[in-house]
Amino acid sequence: MNLTACLLLSAALFSIGAYGLVTRRNMIAALMSLELMVNAALINFIAFARFGGTHAGQGDAQAGSLFALFAVAVTAAEMALALAIVVAVHRQRRHLDIRELDGLHG
Amino acid sequence: MNVRDAFFYALCALLLGLAVLTVAAGNLFRAALALLGVLLCTAVLFLLLQAEMAALAQVMVYIGGIMIFVLYAVLLTSELGGRMPAPSPVKMLLGVAVAAVALGFLAGLAQKTGAGAAAARARMHAESATKESAASSADAEAGVNIASLKTLGQKLLDPKGFLIPFELISVLLLAAMVGAIAVARQGGAGVRGGSEPGAAAISVKDQGGAGAAESRGAPP
């Protein structure tokens, strides 16, 4: 277990999330893929906090944990809004297909 | 390879498998449950990396909050046993290409960063070995600033630490809450925003019409 292993894990998780974001048509499924990508970023924060980057040679454990905490809070806000939009769209259109949602096309 | 490493790699395998299930499952509810497993595995990983605060936040906010949201949204908007149509082959190919590019780029970066960090650590080790006793190098190895709950709380409320982002986050969360309620309340912002000005215009026209009729009716 070292920094490289953690970074590789996070890279793999991010790629899986990117695949889901491209292929999924359902709005909630796309949001879940987005969650995977955010999770990969969080793993990076914690990994650098634990093992340190190239400069100091040693991570700042507190800063890393707190940044992860703030990122979690921002994600919570984002998901609350996104799911509110999901509910509103479903109530109005009766479906959640991303490709049919082109109401903002000029 | 010791027990900790073995556990770490087993956890990684489980996490990635659940992540694949999240993006590939045909049933939305099953995908949501797989995502819940991914988040739980991540929390265990944070514990393994000695970040207990992050693990707690992960469990409480993600699993206790966001996943409940997602499950509610899934149950509200899609039938439980329903299957989503599989993506078209072109789309799948595109997705694989995007994922491969991202993975290649990030993995190369990870290798480079990991090697650089190892070099920096070795350099620091050498410096501390020549300069001071073995105690400081042992300190550096163990990580001097431990992210315990107490020190994190003090750092969070320290004006020289993270007080300003902490307060800003509270404002952000409040705004998001109000916004979510406003959007989800009745028919969505699109419907209301679209219909209300129209309704207002109609009522104004009605009044104008009535006023015109009145003024027309007045002279005789």
Interface residues (C-beta under 8 A of the other chain):
Chain A: M1 N2 L3 T4 A5 C6 L7 L8 L9 S10 A11 A12 L13 F14 S15 I16 G17 A18 Y19 G20 V22 T23 R24 R25 N26 I28 A29 L31 M32 S33 E35 L36 N39 L42 I43 F45 I46 A47 A49 R50 F51 G52 G53 T54 H55 A56 G57 Q58 G59 D60 A61 Q62 G64 S65 L66 A68 L69 F70 V72 A73 V74 T75 A76 A77 E78 M79 A80 L81 L83 A84 I85 V86 V87 A88 V89 H90 R91 Q92 L96 G103
Chain B: R4 D5 F8 Y9 C12 L15 L16 A19 V20 T22 V23 A24 L28 A31 A32 L35 V38 L39 T42 L45 F46 L48 L49 Q50 A51 M53 A54 A57 Q58 V61 Y62 G65 I66 F69 V70 Y72 A73 V74 L76 T77 S78 M84 P85 P87 K91 M92 L94 G95 V96 V98 A99 A100 A102 L103 L106 A107 L109 A110 Q111 T113 G114 A115 G116 A117 A118 A119 A120 R121 R123 M124 A140 G143 V144 N145 I146 A147 T151 L152 K155 L156 F162 P165 I169 L172 L173 A175 A176 M177 G179 A180 I181 V183 A184 G187 G188 A189 G190 V191
